[in-house]
Amino acid sequence: MTESAALPFIDVRTIQPRERHPKIFAMVDELPVGKSFVIVNDHDPRPLHYQLQAEYPGQFSWTYLESGPEVWRVQVGREAAA
């Protein structure tokens, strides 16, 4: 089992589009410093990355674990408190 396989994850492919960002941001808000989770999507979630950078500057890491073409997996980690 890889380290990322043991992490909590959210598979947004199974969530209505209008509900995706609110659910992800709820997970982000609850994430303690030093912890991370994985987002699974059917397209590159780069716009979400920009939104996280704007709302939480310097607080989160963003690491691509898989970059398509059918599945994207991104590990989001909290690096600093607000």
C-alpha positions as CSV (number, residue, x, y, z in Angstrom):
1,M,0.0,0.0,0.0
2,T,1.4,3.4,-0.9
3,E,1.3,6.3,1.5
4,S,-1.3,8.1,-0.6
5,A,-3.5,5.0,-0.6
6,A,-3.8,5.3,3.2
7,L,-4.9,9.0,3.0
8,P,-8.5,10.1,3.3
9,F,-9.9,11.0,-0.1
10,I,-12.9,12.6,-1.9
11,D,-13.9,11.2,-5.3
12,V,-15.6,14.1,-6.8
13,R,-16.6,12.1,-9.9
14,T,-19.5,10.8,-7.8
15,I,-20.7,14.2,-6.6
16,Q,-23.0,16.7,-8.4
17,P,-20.8,19.5,-9.9
18,R,-22.4,22.3,-7.9
19,E,-21.6,20.4,-4.6
20,R,-18.0,19.6,-5.4
21,H,-16.2,22.7,-4.3
22,P,-18.3,23.2,-1.1
23,K,-17.5,19.6,0.0
24,I,-13.8,20.0,-0.8
25,F,-13.6,23.3,1.1
26,A,-15.4,21.7,4.1
27,M,-12.6,19.1,4.1
28,V,-9.9,21.8,3.7
29,D,-11.4,23.8,6.6
30,E,-11.3,20.8,8.9
31,L,-7.8,19.6,7.9
32,P,-5.2,19.9,10.7
33,V,-1.7,21.2,10.1
34,G,0.5,18.3,8.9
35,K,-2.4,16.2,7.5
36,S,-3.5,15.8,3.9
37,F,-6.2,14.2,1.7
38,V,-6.5,13.2,-1.9
39,I,-8.9,14.6,-4.5
40,V,-9.9,12.2,-7.3
41,N,-11.4,13.8,-10.4
42,D,-12.0,13.1,-14.1
43,H,-10.2,16.3,-15.2
44,D,-7.4,18.5,-14.0
45,P,-8.7,20.4,-10.9
46,R,-6.3,23.3,-11.5
47,P,-9.0,26.0,-11.1
48,L,-9.6,24.6,-7.6
49,H,-5.8,25.0,-6.9
50,Y,-6.0,28.7,-7.8
51,Q,-9.0,29.1,-5.6
52,L,-7.2,27.4,-2.6
53,Q,-4.2,29.7,-3.2
54,A,-6.4,32.8,-3.1
55,E,-8.5,31.8,-0.1
56,Y,-5.7,30.2,2.0
57,P,-2.4,31.8,0.8
58,G,0.6,29.8,1.9
59,Q,-1.3,27.3,3.9
60,F,-1.6,24.3,1.6
61,S,0.5,22.1,-0.6
62,W,-0.8,20.7,-3.9
63,T,0.9,17.6,-5.3
64,Y,-0.3,15.7,-8.4
65,L,-0.2,12.0,-7.8
66,E,-1.8,11.1,-11.2
67,S,-2.3,13.4,-14.1
68,G,-4.9,11.9,-16.5
69,P,-5.8,11.5,-19.1
70,E,-8.8,9.8,-17.5
71,V,-8.2,10.2,-13.8
72,W,-6.4,13.0,-11.8
73,R,-5.4,12.5,-8.2
74,V,-4.1,15.4,-6.2
75,Q,-2.8,15.4,-2.6
76,V,-3.8,18.5,-0.7
77,G,-1.9,19.0,2.5
78,R,-2.2,21.7,5.2
79,E,1.3,23.2,5.8
80,A,0.4,26.1,8.1
81,A,-2.4,27.4,10.2
82,A,-4.5,30.4,9.2
